[in-house]
Amino acid sequence: MSIVKKIQYNVICLFVTVSLLAGGSQTFANTNTEVERAVQTPLIITTIKPLAIIAKSAVGNLARVEYLQSAVQSAHEVSLPVSAMLKMEQADLIIWIGDGFEARIAKPMALLPESKLIKVMDLEFLPTKAAVTDEGKEEDKHKHSNFEGPHHQHNHQHLEFDPHVWLNPANGNILANRIQQRLGLPLLPIISSALVEQLKNELQPLKDRNYLTHHDAFAHFVTAFDLTEGLSIRDANGASQGARSQYKLRQKARNQTAACIFIEPQYADKDARLIAKELQLPLKVIDPQGFDQPLTSDGYSKFMIGMVSQFKACFE
């Protein structure tokens, strides 16, 4: 190799080495920046996926949002393994429904400082149709005393009302505003009144149609969109009902000419399939927990659009 070629070769090697070192330094710097950003960004943890959808829509990229519920758990079955407890210690804000709805985690939640908790059922939400008497008096303001009386602390399978408050967009905005308030963010809606009105108009032709649901979870949804409340195979906690209730359910379904039975991905649906076969009704999937909905800044709006689409499928 000539002297000139050796010089050229050495220059090229030096250039490549410097480039690699510079690139490595940049990668290291980028990694450090990402770690610092993660440390500085508040962490919100919710017990169930629907609350995470609301939280992420409320904060966007200004906070990290994670949830504890697995894809095979119903909202009533969430438990707290050691890994979840460790994660909650790192959280800036923890959001859960409440004792009567999430009885399995009530004791460990009681050990956490109130300053980092939002207990959803302590907030003022819009009542459901069933919570208002004929005289117009509201029987249920979703207060602590109504939700968690001594009887319900020991027997949470008989709830006095529907705790699935996230299915009413107005309630979604109420919870979002509380999250924003706790983090010092501007109070902004996560679903617009224009979109809610649009969805109401889509459902208006179906307001008097009858259907069955796998469990009693849709009172807030039917209230928000002025729909008929469906018959339920199971109670509000997803527990099976007695033989007499099941017999009456079948009789009512026949008399009301129900259009379909809604089933949910998280529940075993043997009982629903049995009734569907007996009454010759189609099964339609509806997911009030939004497991297919990504956590994005517009996630709650898309979740409600999906709920409306799934509901409409019963009558197509």
N, C-alpha and C positions, 0 to 999 in steps of 0.2 A: 504494500500500500504506500502511495506517495505521501510526502509530507503534507501537501495541500489537502489530500483526501482525509488524512488523519485529523487535520485541524477541523475540516468540515464535519467529520463524524463526531468529534468531541463537542463541537458547538451544538450540534443537533441533540446529543445526549443531555447536555447541560440544559438546553431549552425544555426538553421533555420533562426532566427532573423538576425544574422550577415550576412548570405548569402543573404537574401532579401535586407538588407540595402546596401550591396556591389553591388548587381545587380542594385538596383535603382540608386545608385551613378554613375554606369557605363552608364546606360541608359541616365541619365541627362548629363553626360559628352559627350556622343555620340551626343545627341541633340544639345548641345552647339557647338560642333565641326562642325556639319552640318550647323547650322545657321551662324557661322563665315565664313565657306567656301562659303556659298551663298552670304554673304555680300562682300567678297573679289573678287568673280568671276565677271567679267564684264557682264553686261546685254545688249544684242542686241535685239532690237525690229524692226520687219519689218511690213510693212503695209499688204502685201499679202503673202500667203503660199509659192509660188515658191521662193521668195527671202529668206524666212526662211530656205528652203531646202538647198539653196546655202550657206547661212551664217553658218548653223550648220556643213555642210561638210567642210567649210573653217576653222572653229575653233575647231571642235571636242568637247572635254570636258573642253577646256580652257575658255569657256564662255557659259552663258545661252542664249538661243535663244527662243523668243516668237513672235507670229504674231497676228495681229488685225482682220484679215478677218475671218468671220464666214463661216461655211460649206455651207450656203445657199446663200452667196453673190458671185457675179462675181467680178473679180478684179477691175472692173470699178465702183462698188457700195460701196466700203469701206467708212465708215464714222467714226467719232471720238466722241463717247460718253464721258461723264465726266470721267468715269473709265479709258478709254484709254488715256486721257490726263494726268491723274495722273500717270499712268504707264510709260508714255513717259518721265515724269519729272525724274523718277528714272533710266532711261536707260543711258548707257554709249555711245551707238551708235544706231542711228535710220536710217533705210534704206527704201526709197520709190522710186517709179518710176519717178514721176514728175507731174507737173501741168496739162498738157494736158490729161494724162491718168487717174489721180486721182483728178479730178477737185473739188470734194466735200471736200477734205481735204487740198486744196492748201493754204487757208488763215491761218488756225492754224499752218500749217507747216512753213509758213513764219515767225512766231513768235518765232520759236526755233532757238537757236544759231547754226550757220553753223558748228561749231567745233564738234558737235555731230551728224551731218547729212551726209549721203551719198545719193545724188540724182542720181539715176541710169542713167538717160538720159543725165547727164553731162559728162559721161564717153565715151571714144572712143571705139565703138564696130564695129564688122565686118558688112558691109552693106549687105542687102538682094539682091537677083537677081534683084528685081524690082527697086532698088535704083541705079542701074548702067545703063547708057545709052548704045546705040549700039556702041558708040565710046570708051566705056570703062571708061568714066568719072563718078566718083562717085558723085551722086547728093545729097546723104544723109549720113552725118557722125554722125548723131544723136546728133547734137549740140543743145545748148539751143535755138538759134535763129530759127532753123528749126523746132524744136519741139513745141515751145511755142510762136509763133508770136502773135500779137494782135488779129488776127482773131480767132486763136485757143483758146485763153484764154476765149473767149466769146462763142464759139461754138465748144466744144471739141468732137462733134459727127462726125467730118470729119477730121480724122487724115491723115497726108500726107504719113505715112509709118506705118509699123507694129511695135508697141512698145513692143511686147512680146519677148524681147531680150533673155530671159532665155532659150528659146528652141533651141538655138545654143550652143553646148558644149564649143566652143571657147569663147563665151561671158560669159558663166558660170564661166570659169577660170579667165577671166578678172575681173569680179566682185569679185570673191573669193580673188584674189590677192589684190584688193583694201581694202577689209575688213581686211585681214591679215596685210597689211601695216599699217592701222590705229590703230591696236592693238599691233603693234610691234612684229608680229609673222613671222616666215620664210615664204617666198612666195612659196607655193606648189600648184600644180594643184589638182582640186577636181574630175577630170575625166581624165583618162590616154589617150594618143594618140592611144595606142594599142586597148583600148576598143572602141573608136570612129571609128577606122578603121574596127574593127570587125562588128560594127553596120552598117556601110556603106556597107560592103560586104553583110550583110543580106538583105539590102533594094535594092541592085543593080538590081535584077530582076524586081523590081517594079517601076523603075525610070520613065517609060513612061506611067504608068497607070493613069487613070483619076478617080476623086472622087469629092464629094461635102462636104463642111464643114458648120457647123451651123453658125460660124462667122469667119471673116477674121483674123485669129490669127496665121497662120502657115508659114509665109514667112521665118522666121529665121530657122525653122525646115527643110523646103524643101531646103533652101540654104545650110545648113550644110550637108545634106545627098544626095544632087544632085537629088532631086525628082521633079516631075511636080507639079506646084502650082495648087491646086484645086479651083473649083468654090465655091463662098461663098454666103450663103443665107442672112446673115447680114453683116454689115460693121465691121471695126476693133474695134469699141466700143460696138459691140453687138446690135446696133440699126437696126430696120427693114428698108429695102429699099423700094423704090416706086414700083408701079404696073408695070411700063415699065421695070424696072430692073429685077423684078421677072419673067416677060414674057421672056426676053432675057436669063435669067438664065435657064429656062426650055428648051428653044430651044438649047442652048449650051450643056446642059447635055445630051439631046437626041443625038445630033450630035457626041459628044465625047464618047458616051457609058460609062458613069460613072459606077463604080462598087458598090458604096455604098454612104450613107450619114453619116458623122460623127456628133454625137450630144454630148453635154457636160453636165455633171451633174448639173451645176449651172444655166442653162438656161431653161426656159419653151420651150418645143420643138414642140408645136402644129403646127407651120409653117413647120418645118422639116418633121413631120409625114404626113402632107398633101401632100407635094411634093413627099415624098417617096411612098405614095400610088398611086399618079398620075403617077409617072414614074416607078413604080414597082421595087423600089430599097430597099435593106435591110438597116436597121439602125444599126450603130456600135458606141459604146461609146468610146470616147477618152477624157482624162482629162489633159489638158495642165497646170492645176493648182496644180496637184499632191495632192489632198486632202487625198488620201489613203496612201500616202507615209510618213512613220514615220520620225521624225527628228533625223538622225543618221549621224555619220561621213562619211558613204558611201552612204548617202541618195540621193545625186545628181546622182551618177552613176546608182543607182537602178531606179531612176525616169526616166532617159533617156532610160534605158533598157525597162521599162514599156511603155514609149511612142512608142518605135519602135514595141514592141509586139502588142500594140493596133492598130497601123497603119497597120501592116501586116494582122490583122484580117479582114480587109475590103476585102481582095483579096483571102481569103481561100475558 
